[in-house]
């Protein structure tokens, strides 16, 4: 069994708590669905947001999900590089899996698809 990282990102229109929580939930749901992930197989979730987002902790969206209360979750500030994508939420979901690196499906929603067009795919 391996520990693999699943990358994901999304954007919001405003620094609004409800919008941040909804976008975080949507991104996590997409990661879980595309990769067939169960909470029990998750080692941890690392979340970053750009410095223009501070209305809430995005981890709140995950901690309230059934069976996710024991998953370790950490939030941090994304490095504020000049010219970087604003209002962006990023997830790194570490899972225990037998899947190869190539089998992992990373998820880039909304404006974040420009971050990794090589991984975003046509349906992100």
Secondary structure, DSSP 8 states (H G I E B T S, - for coil): -EEEEEEEEEE-SSS-HHHHHHHHHHHHHHHHHHHT--GGGEEEEEEEE-TT--SS-THHHHHTSTT-TTSEEEEEE----TT--SSEEEEEEEEEES--GGG---EE-GGGGGT-HHHH-TT-
